[in-house]
């Protein structure tokens, strides 16, 4: 999974390098939306790569970093 995410340039979401932007100014809304979409993609990829019972345990987490 690490190599896959590095290849997609998304490993920072898991490692904690990329965190959700805190500013809610107009220009940052796009960054927040992009962060949320990428975070959701990564969580989906992780869930699709593990056994169902493991995925159920991961459902309580909201960020790729937590998963």
N, C-alpha and C positions, 0 to 999 in steps of 0.2 A: 504494500500500500504506500509506503514511503516513496519508493521510486516512481510509482504511478503519479502521486501527488506532486512530486518534484518536477516530473515531466510536464505536468499541467500548470506549473508555477503556482501551486496552491499549498505547498507544504507549510508555509508561514501561518496558515489558519490553525493547523494542528500544533505546531511548535510554540505558538503564542506570539510570534513576531507580528502577525497581522491581527490587530484587535479592532473591535467595532468603533467607528468614529464617534466621538462624544458630542461634537458640535452639531447643532440642529439648524444652522444657518442654511439659507436656501441652496447654496452651492454644495453643501455637504449631504443633502438629502439623496443625491445620486450615489454618493460614496457609501452611504448607509445601506441603500437598496442593493447595491452591488455586493457589499460585504455579506448581507443577509442571503442573497441568492447563492453566492459561492459557498457560504457556510452550509446551507441546506444541501447543495450538491454533494459536498464532501461527506456529510452525515449519511446521505442516501447511498453513496458509493460504499462506505464502510458497512452499513447495514446489509447491503446486497452481497457483501463478501464474507459474511459470517453466518454461522448457523442461526436458525430462527430463535432459539432460546437465548442466545447471546444478544441478538438484536433487541429482544424484549427487555433485557437488562439495561441496554444502552438508551432506550427510549426516554428515560428520565432526564437525560442531559440535553442542553440547548445549544451548545457550541461544539464545533469540531475539536477544539482544544480539550474540552471536558471528556468527549467520547474517547 
